[in-house]
């Protein structure tokens, strides 16, 4: 995408950043009772953070469509998907590793036992984690 087109989408990028931050804070605050004891104020502020997922996906779909060339066809689809995989997969794997590390380190802060469900981790790596309703 050219810098001119990126300039046109600055507000959309900002909204995507806010949406992703909403989701992160939702999980951080509401998913860590040991770090953040239950508080009505925190729960009220961050209880709608899950809506950031929908906002992020809608805006991302818009950005993807906006960034495609006008003459985009089926022949370009393979290259498009390969570029997306090379761009998205490495940070995704790093984020899984960071979560595992934080889970390991959280024991010293919260005093709660560590638990890693390796089947759930495998599900995340295979992109089938949403089929298992016992984890998020």
Secondary structure by P-SEA (a helix, b strand, c coil): ccaaaaaaaaaaaaaaaaaaaaaaaaaaaaaccccccccaaaaaacccccaaaaaaaaaaaaaaaaaccccccccaaaaaaaaaaaacaaaaaaaaaaaaaaaaacccccccbbbbaaaaaaaaaacccccccccc
